[in-house]
Amino acid sequence: GFTMLRMPGTFPDAEAMRTIDGKRCQLLRVEFELESRNFLRHQHDPKKADLIICWEHNWPECPLPVLELKTLVKQMGDWGK
């Protein structure tokens, strides 16, 4: 549900749009991490990002919404077969 607008190669990693309420678009500043805790390790400012997309969410006290790809892949099951 995201449309990537740009990936500047700096923090945050990307700007994306997502549709909300089926009608409106929302601009998001997205940071990609292997593990959500890496956001903290890299000393990124949570005020300058809106979403973390990661493989594994291992930062329970994360101040931002997190999209964990590992969980999504499991939910999708054998979609490729």
N, CA, C and O atoms as CSV, one atom per row, in Angstrom:
chain,resi,resn,atom,element,x,y,z
A,1,GLY,N,N,0.784,-1.193,0.000
A,1,GLY,CA,C,0.000,0.000,0.000
A,1,GLY,C,C,0.833,1.267,0.000
A,1,GLY,O,O,0.334,2.332,0.363
A,2,PHE,N,N,2.103,1.171,-0.404
A,2,PHE,CA,C,2.981,2.334,-0.419
A,2,PHE,C,C,3.422,2.637,-1.848
A,2,PHE,O,O,3.597,1.731,-2.663
A,3,THR,N,N,3.595,3.898,-2.131
A,3,THR,CA,C,4.219,4.332,-3.377
A,3,THR,C,C,5.479,5.091,-2.987
A,3,THR,O,O,5.416,6.120,-2.316
A,4,MET,N,N,6.611,4.575,-3.412
A,4,MET,CA,C,7.876,5.211,-3.084
A,4,MET,C,C,8.050,6.430,-3.979
A,4,MET,O,O,7.921,6.343,-5.200
A,5,LEU,N,N,8.342,7.556,-3.360
A,5,LEU,CA,C,8.532,8.792,-4.112
A,5,LEU,C,C,9.999,9.071,-4.412
A,5,LEU,O,O,10.370,9.444,-5.525
A,6,ARG,N,N,10.828,8.876,-3.374
A,6,ARG,CA,C,12.252,9.091,-3.588
A,6,ARG,C,C,13.046,8.378,-2.511
A,6,ARG,O,O,12.562,8.150,-1.402
A,7,MET,N,N,14.269,8.033,-2.858
A,7,MET,CA,C,15.205,7.385,-1.950
A,7,MET,C,C,16.513,8.153,-2.061
A,7,MET,O,O,17.354,7.827,-2.899
A,8,PRO,N,N,16.694,9.178,-1.216
A,8,PRO,CA,C,17.830,10.080,-1.379
A,8,PRO,C,C,19.190,9.520,-0.970
A,8,PRO,O,O,20.219,10.121,-1.280
A,9,GLY,N,N,19.214,8.379,-0.277
A,9,GLY,CA,C,20.496,7.830,0.162
A,9,GLY,C,C,20.981,8.420,1.473
A,9,GLY,O,O,22.119,8.183,1.878
A,10,THR,N,N,20.134,9.182,2.135
A,10,THR,CA,C,20.449,9.754,3.440
A,10,THR,C,C,19.285,9.451,4.380
A,10,THR,O,O,18.264,8.911,3.954
A,11,PHE,N,N,19.438,9.795,5.647
A,11,PHE,CA,C,18.353,9.598,6.603
A,11,PHE,C,C,17.294,10.663,6.409
A,11,PHE,O,O,17.639,11.838,6.288
A,12,PRO,N,N,16.041,10.312,6.375
A,12,PRO,CA,C,15.522,8.956,6.285
A,12,PRO,C,C,15.743,8.371,4.896
A,12,PRO,O,O,15.967,9.092,3.924
A,13,ASP,N,N,15.674,7.048,4.833
A,13,ASP,CA,C,16.017,6.343,3.597
A,13,ASP,C,C,15.077,6.639,2.435
A,13,ASP,O,O,15.493,6.595,1.277
A,14,ALA,N,N,13.811,6.941,2.731
A,14,ALA,CA,C,12.842,7.110,1.647
A,14,ALA,C,C,11.698,8.020,2.064
A,14,ALA,O,O,11.427,8.220,3.248
A,15,GLU,N,N,11.035,8.565,1.047
A,15,GLU,CA,C,9.752,9.226,1.218
A,15,GLU,C,C,8.747,8.408,0.429
A,15,GLU,O,O,8.998,8.010,-0.709
A,16,ALA,N,N,7.614,8.167,1.050
A,16,ALA,CA,C,6.593,7.340,0.414
A,16,ALA,C,C,5.219,7.937,0.663
A,16,ALA,O,O,5.023,8.712,1.599
A,17,MET,N,N,4.283,7.569,-0.177
A,17,MET,CA,C,2.887,7.943,0.017
A,17,MET,C,C,2.111,6.661,0.281
A,17,MET,O,O,2.390,5.610,-0.295
A,18,ARG,N,N,1.126,6.779,1.171
A,18,ARG,CA,C,0.209,5.656,1.366
A,18,ARG,C,C,-1.199,6.208,1.406
A,18,ARG,O,O,-1.432,7.327,1.861
A,19,THR,N,N,-2.127,5.417,0.928
A,19,THR,CA,C,-3.526,5.799,0.915
A,19,THR,C,C,-4.141,5.461,2.259
A,19,THR,O,O,-3.985,4.352,2.771
A,20,ILE,N,N,-4.838,6.429,2.819
A,20,ILE,CA,C,-5.558,6.196,4.071
A,20,ILE,C,C,-7.022,6.557,3.860
A,20,ILE,O,O,-7.347,7.466,3.096
A,21,ASP,N,N,-7.866,5.859,4.522
A,21,ASP,CA,C,-9.317,6.072,4.408
A,21,ASP,C,C,-9.818,5.880,2.983
A,21,ASP,O,O,-10.911,6.339,2.650
A,22,GLY,N,N,-9.046,5.214,2.142
A,22,GLY,CA,C,-9.463,4.955,0.774
A,22,GLY,C,C,-9.493,6.169,-0.140
A,22,GLY,O,O,-9.751,6.039,-1.337
A,23,LYS,N,N,-9.228,7.357,0.416
A,23,LYS,CA,C,-9.359,8.581,-0.381
A,23,LYS,C,C,-8.157,9.508,-0.278
A,23,LYS,O,O,-7.756,10.126,-1.264
A,24,ARG,N,N,-7.587,9.604,0.911
A,24,ARG,CA,C,-6.520,10.579,1.147
A,24,ARG,C,C,-5.149,9.912,1.063
A,24,ARG,O,O,-5.016,8.708,1.284
A,25,CYS,N,N,-4.136,10.710,0.743
A,25,CYS,CA,C,-2.759,10.226,0.722
A,25,CYS,C,C,-1.994,10.852,1.879
A,25,CYS,O,O,-2.229,12.003,2.248
A,26,GLN,N,N,-1.091,10.087,2.434
A,26,GLN,CA,C,-0.268,10.546,3.540
A,26,GLN,C,C,1.195,10.381,3.159
A,26,GLN,O,O,1.611,9.319,2.695
A,27,LEU,N,N,1.974,11.445,3.359
A,27,LEU,CA,C,3.413,11.398,3.102
A,27,LEU,C,C,4.107,10.810,4.322
A,27,LEU,O,O,3.846,11.228,5.450
A,28,LEU,N,N,4.981,9.852,4.103
A,28,LEU,CA,C,5.724,9.202,5.182
A,28,LEU,C,C,7.217,9.294,4.929
A,28,LEU,O,O,7.682,9.139,3.800
A,29,ARG,N,N,7.958,9.546,5.995
A,29,ARG,CA,C,9.422,9.472,5.954
A,29,ARG,C,C,9.778,8.103,6.522
A,29,ARG,O,O,9.490,7.813,7.684
A,30,VAL,N,N,10.400,7.268,5.706
A,30,VAL,CA,C,10.611,5.858,6.025
A,30,VAL,C,C,12.093,5.561,6.210
A,30,VAL,O,O,12.938,6.005,5.434
A,31,GLU,N,N,12.384,4.795,7.262
A,31,GLU,CA,C,13.749,4.312,7.481
A,31,GLU,C,C,13.740,2.792,7.369
A,31,GLU,O,O,12.927,2.127,8.011
A,32,PHE,N,N,14.633,2.243,6.563
A,32,PHE,CA,C,14.771,0.799,6.409
A,32,PHE,C,C,15.891,0.310,7.324
A,32,PHE,O,O,16.978,0.886,7.348
A,33,GLU,N,N,15.623,-0.731,8.057
A,33,GLU,CA,C,16.624,-1.343,8.938
A,33,GLU,C,C,16.455,-2.854,8.889
A,33,GLU,O,O,15.346,-3.345,8.680
A,34,LEU,N,N,17.536,-3.593,9.079
A,34,LEU,CA,C,17.427,-5.042,9.194
A,34,LEU,C,C,16.651,-5.388,10.465
A,34,LEU,O,O,15.728,-6.202,10.439
A,35,GLU,N,N,17.037,-4.759,11.576
A,35,GLU,CA,C,16.342,-4.906,12.855
A,35,GLU,C,C,15.898,-3.521,13.300
A,35,GLU,O,O,16.631,-2.550,13.108
A,36,SER,N,N,14.716,-3.412,13.889
A,36,SER,CA,C,14.216,-2.104,14.306
A,36,SER,C,C,15.154,-1.421,15.294
A,36,SER,O,O,15.281,-0.197,15.274
A,37,ARG,N,N,15.813,-2.192,16.160
A,37,ARG,CA,C,16.720,-1.613,17.154
A,37,ARG,C,C,17.901,-0.876,16.510
A,37,ARG,O,O,18.520,-0.024,17.147
A,38,ASN,N,N,18.212,-1.200,15.256
A,38,ASN,CA,C,19.304,-0.497,14.573
A,38,ASN,C,C,19.012,0.991,14.417
A,38,ASN,O,O,19.939,1.796,14.327
A,39,PHE,N,N,17.753,1.360,14.383
A,39,PHE,CA,C,17.388,2.778,14.332
A,39,PHE,C,C,17.996,3.498,15.529
A,39,PHE,O,O,18.557,4.585,15.392
A,40,LEU,N,N,17.880,2.888,16.694
A,40,LEU,CA,C,18.448,3.440,17.923
A,40,LEU,C,C,19.974,3.399,17.878
A,40,LEU,O,O,20.630,4.378,18.237
A,41,ARG,N,N,20.541,2.280,17.441
A,41,ARG,CA,C,22.000,2.137,17.358
A,41,ARG,C,C,22.626,3.174,16.434
A,41,ARG,O,O,23.732,3.651,16.685
A,42,HIS,N,N,21.917,3.518,15.366
A,42,HIS,CA,C,22.426,4.504,14.409
A,42,HIS,C,C,22.167,5.939,14.874
A,42,HIS,O,O,22.538,6.896,14.194
A,43,GLN,N,N,21.540,6.076,16.020
A,43,GLN,CA,C,21.249,7.378,16.629
A,43,GLN,C,C,20.419,8.288,15.733
A,43,GLN,O,O,20.652,9.495,15.669
A,44,HIS,N,N,19.441,7.691,15.039
A,44,HIS,CA,C,18.518,8.475,14.224
A,44,HIS,C,C,17.541,9.214,15.129
A,44,HIS,O,O,17.221,8.751,16.223
A,45,ASP,N,N,17.078,10.347,14.670
A,45,ASP,CA,C,16.127,11.156,15.410
A,45,ASP,C,C,14.702,10.690,15.085
A,45,ASP,O,O,14.271,10.811,13.938
A,46,PRO,N,N,13.964,10.160,16.065
A,46,PRO,CA,C,12.589,9.702,15.808
A,46,PRO,C,C,11.655,10.808,15.324
A,46,PRO,O,O,10.626,10.517,14.714
A,47,LYS,N,N,11.989,12.058,15.583
A,47,LYS,CA,C,11.151,13.173,15.129
A,47,LYS,C,C,11.286,13.422,13.632
A,47,LYS,O,O,10.490,14.155,13.046
A,48,LYS,N,N,12.302,12.806,13.011
A,48,LYS,CA,C,12.537,13.020,11.585
A,48,LYS,C,C,12.159,11.818,10.733
A,48,LYS,O,O,12.531,11.740,9.562
A,49,ALA,N,N,11.417,10.879,11.321
A,49,ALA,CA,C,10.935,9.706,10.586
A,49,ALA,C,C,9.514,9.405,11.049
A,49,ALA,O,O,9.112,9.781,12.150
A,50,ASP,N,N,8.765,8.722,10.195
A,50,ASP,CA,C,7.381,8.372,10.509
A,50,ASP,C,C,7.161,6.873,10.637
A,50,ASP,O,O,6.187,6.437,11.250
A,51,LEU,N,N,8.061,6.083,10.061
A,51,LEU,CA,C,7.859,4.640,10.001
A,51,LEU,C,C,9.201,3.941,9.842
A,51,LEU,O,O,10.078,4.416,9.121
A,52,ILE,N,N,9.353,2.812,10.518
A,52,ILE,CA,C,10.509,1.933,10.314
A,52,ILE,C,C,9.998,0.687,9.607
A,52,ILE,O,O,9.037,0.062,10.054
A,53,ILE,N,N,10.636,0.334,8.515
A,53,ILE,CA,C,10.360,-0.933,7.835
A,53,ILE,C,C,11.589,-1.793,8.050
A,53,ILE,O,O,12.699,-1.406,7.687
A,54,CYS,N,N,11.388,-2.973,8.648
A,54,CYS,CA,C,12.523,-3.828,8.986
A,54,CYS,C,C,12.157,-5.290,8.772
A,54,CYS,O,O,10.991,-5.634,8.584
A,55,TRP,N,N,13.172,-6.138,8.805
A,55,TRP,CA,C,12.932,-7.568,8.745
A,55,TRP,C,C,12.437,-8.066,10.099
A,55,TRP,O,O,11.462,-8.815,10.169
A,56,GLU,N,N,13.108,-7.653,11.176
A,56,GLU,CA,C,12.745,-8.121,12.509
A,56,GLU,C,C,12.561,-6.938,13.459
A,56,GLU,O,O,13.435,-6.081,13.586
A,57,HIS,N,N,11.424,-6.913,14.112
A,57,HIS,CA,C,11.120,-5.854,15.089
A,57,HIS,C,C,11.574,-6.344,16.466
A,57,HIS,O,O,10.917,-7.185,17.080
A,58,ASN,N,N,12.693,-5.814,16.942
A,58,ASN,CA,C,13.260,-6.250,18.222
A,58,ASN,C,C,13.497,-5.075,19.168
A,58,ASN,O,O,14.407,-5.113,19.996
A,59,TRP,N,N,12.691,-4.049,19.045
A,59,TRP,CA,C,12.789,-2.851,19.887
A,59,TRP,C,C,11.397,-2.553,20.444
A,59,TRP,O,O,10.688,-1.697,19.915
A,60,PRO,N,N,11.001,-3.257,21.513
A,60,PRO,CA,C,9.633,-3.132,22.042
A,60,PRO,C,C,9.240,-1.704,22.410
A,60,PRO,O,O,8.075,-1.334,22.267
A,61,GLU,N,N,10.180,-0.904,22.876
A,61,GLU,CA,C,9.857,0.465,23.298
A,61,GLU,C,C,10.036,1.490,22.170
A,61,GLU,O,O,10.171,2.683,22.440
A,62,CYS,N,N,10.038,1.049,20.944
A,62,CYS,CA,C,10.217,1.919,19.784
A,62,CYS,C,C,9.144,3.007,19.767
A,62,CYS,O,O,7.961,2.712,19.935
A,63,PRO,N,N,9.549,4.265,19.566
A,63,PRO,CA,C,8.581,5.364,19.563
A,63,PRO,C,C,7.850,5.560,18.234
A,63,PRO,O,O,6.983,6.428,18.126
A,64,LEU,N,N,8.195,4.759,17.223
A,64,LEU,CA,C,7.601,4.899,15.894
A,64,LEU,C,C,6.834,3.640,15.511
A,64,LEU,O,O,7.107,2.568,16.049
A,65,PRO,N,N,5.888,3.750,14.600
A,65,PRO,CA,C,5.269,2.545,14.044
A,65,PRO,C,C,6.329,1.736,13.294
A,65,PRO,O,O,7.239,2.291,12.678
A,66,VAL,N,N,6.187,0.415,13.363
A,66,VAL,CA,C,7.139,-0.486,12.718
A,66,VAL,C,C,6.379,-1.473,11.846
A,66,VAL,O,O,5.387,-2.062,12.276
A,67,LEU,N,N,6.850,-1.646,10.623
A,67,LEU,CA,C,6.325,-2.658,9.717
A,67,LEU,C,C,7.363,-3.765,9.655
A,67,LEU,O,O,8.431,-3.584,9.070
A,68,GLU,N,N,7.058,-4.918,10.258
A,68,GLU,CA,C,7.996,-6.040,10.304
A,68,GLU,C,C,7.720,-6.965,9.122
A,68,GLU,O,O,6.663,-7.592,9.046
A,69,LEU,N,N,8.668,-7.043,8.212
A,69,LEU,CA,C,8.487,-7.831,6.992
A,69,LEU,C,C,8.447,-9.332,7.267
A,69,LEU,O,O,7.740,-10.062,6.572
A,70,LYS,N,N,9.182,-9.799,8.252
A,70,LYS,CA,C,9.197,-11.230,8.582
A,70,LYS,C,C,7.786,-11.723,8.882
A,70,LYS,O,O,7.391,-12.799,8.433
A,71,THR,N,N,7.035,-10.943,9.633
A,71,THR,CA,C,5.666,-11.308,9.980
A,71,THR,C,C,4.771,-11.314,8.741
A,71,THR,O,O,3.935,-12.203,8.578
A,72,LEU,N,N,4.948,-10.324,7.875
A,72,LEU,CA,C,4.139,-10.274,6.656
A,72,LEU,C,C,4.397,-11.467,5.756
A,72,LEU,O,O,3.465,-12.024,5.176
A,73,VAL,N,N,5.659,-11.861,5.636
A,73,VAL,CA,C,6.003,-13.008,4.797
A,73,VAL,C,C,5.359,-14.273,5.354
A,73,VAL,O,O,4.834,-15.085,4.593
A,74,LYS,N,N,5.394,-14.447,6.665
A,74,LYS,CA,C,4.760,-15.614,7.281
A,74,LYS,C,C,3.257,-15.618,7.038
A,74,LYS,O,O,2.674,-16.670,6.779
A,75,GLN,N,N,2.627,-14.454,7.121
A,75,GLN,CA,C,1.189,-14.348,6.903
A,75,GLN,C,C,0.820,-14.672,5.470
A,75,GLN,O,O,-0.266,-15.188,5.209
A,76,MET,N,N,1.714,-14.375,4.541
A,76,MET,CA,C,1.438,-14.626,3.134
A,76,MET,C,C,1.516,-16.114,2.804
A,76,MET,O,O,0.924,-16.558,1.821
A,77,GLY,N,N,2.234,-16.884,3.608
A,77,GLY,CA,C,2.334,-18.336,3.378
A,77,GLY,C,C,2.980,-18.677,2.062
A,77,GLY,O,O,3.990,-18.082,1.687
A,78,ASP,N,N,2.413,-19.621,1.363
A,78,ASP,CA,C,2.953,-20.112,0.083
A,78,ASP,C,C,2.324,-19.391,-1.098
A,78,ASP,O,O,1.852,-20.044,-2.029
A,79,TRP,N,N,2.304,-18.081,-1.088
A,79,TRP,CA,C,1.668,-17.321,-2.143
A,79,TRP,C,C,2.327,-17.507,-3.496
A,79,TRP,O,O,1.694,-17.269,-4.525
A,80,GLY,N,N,3.576,-17.924,-3.518
A,80,GLY,CA,C,4.289,-18.082,-4.788
A,80,GLY,C,C,4.071,-19.423,-5.451
A,80,GLY,O,O,4.552,-19.644,-6.562
A,81,LYS,N,N,3.358,-20.324,-4.796
A,81,LYS,CA,C,3.161,-21.667,-5.387
A,81,LYS,C,C,1.875,-21.775,-6.142
A,81,LYS,O,O,1.568,-22.833,-6.691
